[in-house]
Amino acid sequence: MISNYELVSSNEPSGIPPELQCVYCQRCFHFHDIYQRHFITCEFFYKGRKNRERLEDDNEVLPTTQEQYKLIQHLLYQNTLLQKKLTRIETNILSKKRKIILDCLKNPASPKPSITFFDWVKTINVCFDDLDAMFEHDLVSGILRCLSITFSPILVRDNGGVLPLRAFIQKPGTFYIWEMSDTQEVNWRILSVDDFDKWMNKMNHRFLQEFTLWKRLHSERMRETEEGRDRLIEYMRKIMGLGESYEQRRRSDLKKWLFDKIAVNFEHMVEMEYV
């Protein structure tokens, strides 16, 4: 037996507007309100029937526990292979980027600094204002202030516009220095961990020298009060470092700040220098 919502009127009048014909059962109506009531009901049953058909098509026999375990094993194995392949691809891309950047920096047409990196480090000046930043926070804060002045556009321009330290956003965390290579030739190379530690140790020594001068000028007056003596002890503690783990963490912060400060888009550099 066919339900009412599936019947098509056999005595369909001529001239029925298309909007009064049910799109689900094709039945036609004279009155709009009756058509609306029918349409809502017909739509409900039609969609319900379609959903039942989908559920029947989607009805699968559940795999056994053993089959599920084997499927998980297979997927994990495939995922491991893909992860290893992705790691190799990423390593190759990084190696190619590093080689491309170094090749372009070493290109004879590329501008070269007039001074090597560690000779340039010797020219970085530490002042009492840098000491104030250290007194307020810690040694790395003082170094950060000092370097922020060193990398100001005016000082970079006065150094010929090409500093012996460069970084590019395509190689996060990597610095390139103009320095003596293993072949005893001056050229661009990657700043190593030892290079960075050597640089920071030199900066620490410069701060210690400036602090010694500052102490000669102010220690006598500060020792007159207990508060002054406490501050002097605190300043000496900061200049000597606040513990190895703390200083290493702060040096990492400084390195990240330094990269954000000087990193440029390598593609833009290539366009300016070689196009």
Number of C-alpha atoms within 10 A of each C-alpha: 3 6 6 12 18 14 12 14 13 8 7 12 10 6 7 12 10 10 11 19 18 20 13 14 17 14 20 22 21 14 9 12 11 11 17 14 10 16 19 11 11 19 16 10 14 14 12 12 12 11 12 11 12 11 11 10 9 9 9 8 6 8 10 9 9 9 11 12 12 12 13 12 12 12 12 12 12 11 12 12 12 12 12 11 12 12 12 12 12 12 12 12 12 14 11 12 14 15 12 13 20 16 12 17 21 16 12 9 10 13 13 19 20 14 16 19 21 18 11 16 15 12 9 14 15 21 15 14 12 23 25 16 18 21 20 13 13 21 28 25 21 26 22 20 17 21 19 13 15 16 15 11 11 11 13 14 12 9 15 12 15 15 20 22 21 19 23 20 15 16 15 12 14 18 20 20 22 25 22 15 11 9 7 8 9 14 20 25 18 17 17 13 9 9 14 14 13 13 16 16 12 15 23 19 14 18 25 18 13 17 20 13 12 14 16 10 11 12 14 12 12 16 14 10 11 10 11 16 16 13 15 18 11 12 22 16 15 18 20 14 15 13 10 9 9 11 15 14 12 16 20 13 14 17 17 14 13 18 18 15 14 14 19 15 12 17 12 9 15 14 9 9 11 10 6
